Amino acid sequence: MVMPVPDSISSALPITLRQFQQLITLSEAGSFRRAAEQLHLAQPALSVSIQKLEQAIGVRLVERGARGARLTAAGLAVVDEARSALFHARQARQVANLVATGAWGTLQIGFVSSAIHDLLPRIVDAFRLQYPDVRLILQEDSTAGVLQQLKGRELDAGLVRSPFTQDPVLQSWVIQTDDLMLLVPAGHRLAHWRRIRLAECRDEAFIMNGSTRAPGVHSVARGLCHAAGFEPRISLEAIQVQTMLGLVANNMGIALVPAVTRHHHADRRVRFVALDDPGARGCIALSLVQRLDNDSALARRLHECVPVA
């Protein structure tokens, strides 16, 4: 039976999880006295609370009689929903705590292709070992692309090649330094050299990282050539190291690439030659980058798993 409760009253009265729990207890106890004892409440206080719940919903939920309390059909329907609401409330509390401590959620990481060889797998393995319930989304891009997405809040963290132009909204940590090596076709005149001075390459056509998408590595490579006494003749620009490998393998030029590349590519069409130039050693790095205002516990947990140099 619908209670004569105006809409203005029912809409103004709140419904609480405490009232839901009280109604569930009442349905199981069968009387206000027993329910009040189980809830450690005074019986009149429980009765008033249930009346307020009925007013808020707008229908009678409990038939009160000499033999106890019996839920109406509407009351039984509300009990089912109340159990569901309490379950979801507990779930929400648990999820919130897990997310707040960095043990659950989604973490989006951008990375450059050269991070795949060693660093990214080690970081992902270490993170998954400690936080198996966190979903990782990995997205490959150039250094410039990763930094742009970080600034736009599309990523939580990035692994990029440095040096790069510092941005006031970002913070970075150098994780791993690396040398630059010369990459030449297998049939090139320098292919059988073990070490070389970059000055020997002054007449060669260079394939370099793009000045827009990887400006830091591009600048370092050109700087090495300038230190060796020449302006490099750049025939092609590429974004990914894998692309540079393919171009060199097809005799389209020579390239300066991270030394870590040598250990993860077995293409017999190319050769890696160490550089004797002092500036080639430790001149590039892989860095972890995040927004300064990123207060995500997941981002902090990722930082803890990264072996910062």
C-alpha positions as CSV (number, residue, x, y, z in Angstrom):
1,M,0.0,0.0,0.0
2,V,1.4,3.4,-1.0
3,M,1.9,5.7,2.0
4,P,0.5,9.2,1.8
5,V,3.9,10.9,1.7
6,P,4.3,14.0,-0.5
7,D,7.0,13.9,-3.2
8,S,8.6,17.0,-1.6
9,I,9.2,15.1,1.6
10,S,10.4,11.8,0.1
11,S,12.8,13.6,-2.2
12,A,14.3,15.6,0.6
13,L,14.9,12.7,2.9
14,P,18.2,10.9,2.5
15,I,18.6,7.1,2.4
16,T,21.6,5.7,4.2
17,L,23.5,2.4,4.0
18,R,22.9,2.2,7.8
19,Q,19.2,2.2,7.2
20,F,19.6,-0.6,4.6
21,Q,21.6,-2.7,7.1
22,Q,18.9,-2.1,9.7
23,L,16.1,-3.2,7.3
24,I,18.1,-6.4,6.4
25,T,18.7,-7.2,10.1
26,L,15.0,-6.6,10.8
27,S,13.9,-8.9,8.0
28,E,16.2,-11.7,9.4
29,A,15.3,-11.1,13.1
30,G,11.6,-10.9,12.6
31,S,11.0,-8.4,15.3
32,F,12.1,-4.9,16.3
33,R,13.3,-6.1,19.7
34,R,15.6,-8.8,18.4
35,A,16.9,-6.6,15.5
36,A,17.6,-3.7,18.0
37,E,19.6,-6.1,20.2
38,Q,21.6,-7.3,17.3
39,L,22.3,-3.8,16.1
40,H,23.0,-2.6,19.7
41,L,20.3,0.1,19.4
42,A,17.4,1.1,21.5
43,Q,14.2,-0.3,20.0
44,P,12.4,3.1,19.6
45,A,15.5,4.5,17.7
46,L,15.4,1.5,15.3
47,S,11.6,2.0,14.8
48,V,12.1,5.7,14.0
49,S,14.9,5.0,11.6
50,I,12.8,2.4,9.6
51,Q,9.9,4.9,9.5
52,K,12.3,7.5,8.0
53,L,13.4,5.0,5.4
54,E,9.8,4.3,4.5
55,Q,9.1,8.0,4.2
56,A,12.2,8.5,2.0
57,I,11.1,5.6,-0.3
58,G,7.4,6.5,-0.2
59,V,5.9,3.1,0.5
60,R,5.3,0.9,3.6
61,L,8.1,-1.6,4.0
62,V,7.2,-3.3,7.4
63,E,3.9,-4.6,8.8
64,R,4.0,-4.2,12.5
65,G,2.0,-6.5,14.7
66,A,1.7,-8.1,18.1
67,R,3.7,-11.1,16.9
68,G,6.5,-9.1,15.5
69,A,7.5,-7.4,12.2
70,R,6.9,-8.7,8.8
71,L,8.2,-7.2,5.6
72,T,5.8,-6.2,2.9
73,A,6.4,-7.3,-0.7
74,A,7.9,-3.8,-1.3
75,G,10.1,-4.3,1.8
76,L,11.3,-7.7,0.5
77,A,12.2,-6.1,-2.8
78,V,14.1,-3.3,-1.0
79,V,16.0,-5.8,1.1
80,D,17.3,-7.4,-2.1
81,E,18.4,-4.0,-3.4
82,A,19.8,-3.1,0.0
83,R,22.1,-6.2,0.1
84,S,23.3,-5.3,-3.4
85,A,24.0,-1.7,-2.3
86,L,25.9,-2.8,0.7
87,F,28.0,-5.2,-1.4
88,H,28.8,-2.5,-3.9
89,A,29.6,-0.1,-1.1
90,R,32.1,-2.6,0.3
91,Q,33.5,-3.2,-3.2
92,A,33.9,0.6,-3.7
93,R,35.7,1.0,-0.4
94,Q,38.1,-1.9,-1.2
95,V,38.8,-0.6,-4.8
96,A,39.4,2.9,-3.5
97,N,41.9,1.6,-0.9
98,L,43.7,-0.5,-3.5
99,V,43.9,2.4,-6.0
100,A,45.1,4.8,-3.3
101,T,47.9,2.4,-2.3
102,G,48.8,1.6,-6.0
103,A,47.8,-2.0,-5.8
104,W,45.0,-1.9,-8.4
105,G,44.0,0.2,-11.4
106,T,45.4,1.0,-14.9
107,L,48.8,2.5,-15.7
108,Q,49.5,3.8,-19.1
109,I,53.2,4.0,-20.1
110,G,54.6,5.4,-23.3
111,F,58.0,4.3,-24.5
112,V,60.5,4.6,-27.4
113,S,61.4,1.6,-29.4
114,S,65.0,1.2,-28.0
115,A,63.5,0.7,-24.5
116,I,62.1,-2.6,-25.7
117,H,65.5,-4.3,-25.9
118,D,66.2,-4.5,-22.2
119,L,64.9,-1.8,-19.9
120,L,61.1,-2.0,-20.6
121,P,60.9,-5.8,-20.1
122,R,62.8,-5.6,-16.8
123,I,60.6,-2.8,-15.5
124,V,57.4,-4.5,-16.5
125,D,58.5,-7.8,-15.0
126,A,59.4,-6.2,-11.7
127,F,56.2,-4.2,-11.5
128,R,53.9,-7.1,-12.3
129,L,55.7,-9.2,-9.7
130,Q,54.7,-6.7,-7.0
131,Y,51.4,-5.5,-8.4
132,P,49.8,-8.3,-10.4
133,D,46.3,-6.7,-10.3
134,V,47.4,-3.5,-12.1
135,R,46.6,-3.4,-15.8
136,L,49.5,-2.0,-17.8
137,I,48.9,-0.3,-21.2
138,L,52.1,0.1,-23.2
139,Q,52.2,2.5,-26.1
140,E,55.2,3.0,-28.4
141,D,56.0,6.4,-29.8
142,S,58.8,8.8,-30.4
143,T,60.4,10.9,-27.5
144,A,58.5,14.0,-28.7
145,G,55.2,12.0,-28.9
146,V,55.5,10.5,-25.4
147,L,56.4,13.9,-23.9
148,Q,53.4,15.5,-25.6
149,Q,51.0,12.8,-24.4
150,L,52.4,13.2,-20.9
151,K,51.7,16.9,-20.9
152,G,48.2,16.2,-22.2
153,R,47.6,13.7,-19.4
154,E,47.1,10.9,-21.9
155,L,49.9,8.9,-20.3
156,D,50.9,8.3,-16.7
157,A,54.6,7.8,-17.4
158,G,57.1,7.6,-20.2
159,L,60.5,6.0,-21.1
160,V,62.2,8.4,-23.5
161,R,65.6,9.1,-25.0
162,S,67.4,11.9,-23.5
163,P,68.7,14.6,-23.7
164,F,65.5,16.4,-24.4
165,T,64.2,19.9,-23.7
166,Q,63.1,20.1,-20.1
167,D,59.5,21.2,-19.6
168,P,58.3,22.9,-16.4
169,V,55.3,20.5,-16.0
170,L,57.5,17.4,-16.3
171,Q,60.1,15.7,-14.1
172,S,62.6,13.1,-15.2
173,W,65.1,10.6,-13.9
174,V,68.0,9.1,-15.9
175,I,67.7,5.3,-15.7
176,Q,70.3,4.1,-18.1
177,T,73.1,5.7,-20.1
178,D,74.4,4.4,-23.4
179,D,77.1,5.0,-26.1
180,L,76.5,5.8,-29.7
181,M,77.9,3.3,-32.2
182,L,78.4,3.4,-35.9
183,L,76.0,1.2,-38.0
184,V,77.2,0.4,-41.5
185,P,76.1,-2.0,-44.3
186,A,77.9,-5.4,-44.2
187,G,79.6,-4.6,-47.5
188,H,80.8,-1.1,-46.5
189,R,84.5,-0.2,-46.5
190,L,84.3,0.3,-42.7
191,A,82.4,-2.9,-41.9
192,H,85.5,-4.8,-40.7
193,W,86.8,-2.1,-38.4
194,R,86.5,-2.8,-34.7
195,R,86.9,0.8,-33.6
196,I,86.9,4.0,-35.6
197,R,87.1,7.8,-35.2
198,L,84.0,9.5,-36.6
199,A,86.3,11.8,-38.7
200,E,86.7,8.8,-41.0
201,C,83.1,9.1,-42.0
202,R,83.1,12.7,-43.1
203,D,82.2,11.8,-46.7
204,E,79.5,9.4,-45.9
205,A,75.7,9.8,-46.2
206,F,74.1,9.7,-42.7
207,I,70.7,8.4,-41.7
208,M,69.8,10.2,-38.5
209,N,67.0,10.4,-36.0
210,G,64.4,12.9,-36.9
211,S,65.1,16.4,-35.7
212,T,61.4,17.0,-34.8
213,R,60.4,13.6,-33.3
214,A,63.8,12.8,-31.6
215,P,65.5,16.2,-31.3
216,G,67.8,15.3,-28.4
217,V,69.5,12.3,-30.0
218,H,69.6,14.1,-33.4
219,S,71.4,17.0,-31.7
220,V,73.9,14.7,-29.9
221,A,74.7,12.9,-33.2
222,R,75.2,16.1,-35.1
223,G,77.3,17.5,-32.2
224,L,79.6,14.4,-32.4
225,C,80.1,15.0,-36.1
226,H,80.9,18.7,-35.5
227,A,83.4,17.7,-32.8
228,A,85.0,15.4,-35.4
229,G,85.4,18.4,-37.7
230,F,82.6,18.1,-40.3
231,E,79.0,18.8,-41.0
232,P,77.2,15.5,-41.6
233,R,75.5,15.0,-44.9
234,I,72.0,13.7,-43.8
235,S,70.4,11.7,-46.6
236,L,67.4,10.4,-44.6
237,E,65.7,10.9,-41.3
238,A,63.9,8.2,-39.3
239,I,62.0,8.0,-36.1
240,Q,62.6,4.4,-34.9
241,V,66.0,2.6,-34.6
242,Q,64.4,-0.4,-36.3
243,T,63.7,1.8,-39.4
244,M,67.3,3.0,-39.3
245,L,68.5,-0.6,-39.3
246,G,66.5,-1.5,-42.3
247,L,67.6,1.5,-44.2
248,V,71.3,0.8,-43.5
249,A,70.9,-2.8,-44.3
250,N,69.6,-1.7,-47.8
251,N,72.7,0.4,-48.4
252,M,70.9,3.8,-48.0
253,G,73.6,5.3,-45.7
254,I,75.3,4.8,-42.3
255,A,73.8,5.7,-38.9
256,L,74.7,6.4,-35.3
257,V,72.6,4.2,-33.0
258,P,72.5,3.3,-29.3
259,A,75.0,0.6,-28.4
260,V,72.3,-1.5,-26.8
261,T,70.9,-2.1,-30.2
262,R,73.9,-4.4,-31.0
263,H,72.8,-7.0,-28.5
264,H,69.3,-7.4,-29.8
265,H,69.6,-7.5,-33.6
266,A,71.2,-10.4,-35.6
267,D,70.8,-8.9,-39.1
268,R,73.8,-10.1,-41.0
269,R,73.4,-7.2,-43.5
270,V,74.7,-4.7,-41.0
271,R,77.8,-4.2,-38.8
272,F,78.3,-2.3,-35.6
273,V,81.5,-0.4,-35.2
274,A,82.6,1.2,-31.8
275,L,83.5,4.9,-31.9
276,D,86.8,6.1,-30.4
277,D,85.5,9.6,-30.0
278,P,85.3,10.4,-26.3
279,G,82.0,12.2,-26.7
280,A,80.3,9.0,-27.9
281,R,80.6,7.4,-24.6
282,G,77.5,7.8,-22.3
283,C,76.2,10.6,-24.5
284,I,72.6,9.4,-24.6
285,A,70.3,7.9,-21.9
286,L,66.9,6.4,-21.3
287,S,64.9,8.4,-18.8
288,L,61.6,7.9,-16.9
289,V,59.4,11.0,-17.2
290,Q,56.2,11.9,-15.3
291,R,54.2,15.0,-14.7
292,L,55.2,17.0,-11.7
293,D,51.6,17.1,-10.5
294,N,51.0,13.4,-10.9
295,D,50.0,12.2,-7.5
296,S,48.9,8.8,-8.6
297,A,50.0,6.0,-6.3
298,L,50.5,3.8,-9.4
299,A,53.0,6.2,-10.9
300,R,54.9,6.2,-7.6
301,R,54.9,2.4,-7.5
302,L,56.3,2.4,-11.0
303,H,59.1,4.8,-10.0
304,E,60.0,2.5,-7.1
305,C,60.4,-0.4,-9.6
306,V,62.7,1.5,-11.9
307,P,66.5,1.1,-11.3
308,V,67.3,4.9,-11.5
309,A,70.9,5.5,-12.3
